[in-house]
């Protein structure tokens, strides 16, 4: 199969899933467990995306400037810095580490 066929199949699957969501009874969605699970799944998905984008490389785990950028951003978050400061701290840490030849 070509790549475009896979993209179209994925689009159709996502659209079908969205349409099936309208068939779910409202009483199911009002259950407290559904709200709790959706919150936990959102956090887990975000954490896995951050981990994969930080430490993934050519066929394995790579520890480079991205890890330092993540740590600098985490420290800025712990200090309750505004989001823009968190982004600038991460970018500055990555730039500094790469200038030093790390990553």
C-alpha positions in Angstrom: 0.0 0.0 0.0 1.1 3.5 -0.6 1.6 6.0 2.1 -1.4 8.1 1.0 -3.7 5.1 1.2 -2.6 4.6 4.8 -3.2 8.3 5.5 -6.7 8.0 4.0 -7.5 4.9 6.0 -6.3 6.5 9.2 -8.5 9.5 8.5 -11.5 7.3 7.8 -10.9 5.4 11.1 -10.7 8.6 13.1 -13.8 10.0 11.5 -15.7 6.7 12.1 -14.6 6.7 15.8 -15.8 10.3 16.1 -19.2 9.4 14.7 -19.5 6.4 17.0 -18.9 8.8 19.9 -22.2 10.4 19.2 -24.0 7.1 19.7 -22.7 6.7 23.3 -25.6 7.3 25.8 -25.3 10.5 27.8 -25.8 8.6 31.1 -22.5 6.8 30.4 -20.6 10.0 30.0 -22.0 11.4 33.3 -20.5 8.6 35.3 -17.6 9.9 37.5 -15.3 7.1 36.5 -15.4 8.3 32.8 -14.3 11.8 33.8 -11.5 10.5 36.0 -10.3 8.0 33.4 -10.3 10.7 30.6 -8.2 13.0 32.9 -5.7 10.2 33.7 -5.4 9.1 30.1 -4.7 12.7 29.0 -1.9 13.0 31.5 -0.4 9.6 30.6 -0.5 10.4 26.9 1.2 13.7 27.4 3.9 12.1 29.6 4.6 9.4 27.0 4.9 12.0 24.2 7.3 14.0 26.3 9.4 11.0 27.1 9.5 9.7 23.5 10.4 13.1 22.1 13.0 13.7 24.8 14.9 10.4 24.8 14.3 8.7 21.5 16.9 8.5 18.8 18.2 6.3 16.1 16.9 3.0 17.2 17.3 3.5 20.9 17.5 5.8 23.9 19.6 8.9 23.4 20.6 11.3 26.2 21.5 14.6 24.7 20.6 18.3 25.0 16.9 17.6 25.0 17.2 16.0 28.4 18.9 19.1 29.8 16.2 21.2 28.2 13.5 19.1 29.8 15.2 19.4 33.2 15.5 23.2 32.9 11.8 23.5 31.9 10.8 21.3 34.9 12.8 23.5 37.3 11.1 26.6 35.8 7.7 24.9 36.3 8.6 24.0 39.9 9.4 27.6 40.5 5.9 28.5 39.1 7.3 30.5 36.1 5.0 31.6 33.4 4.7 29.4 30.4 6.8 31.6 28.1 9.6 31.6 30.7 9.4 27.8 30.8 9.8 27.6 27.0 12.6 30.1 27.0 14.4 28.3 29.8 14.2 25.0 27.9 15.3 26.5 24.6 18.2 28.3 26.3 19.3 25.2 28.1 19.2 23.2 24.9 21.1 25.9 23.0 23.7 26.2 25.8 24.3 22.4 25.9 24.6 22.1 22.2 27.1 25.0 22.1 29.1 23.0 24.6 29.0 20.1 22.3 26.5 18.0 24.1 23.9 16.6 21.7 
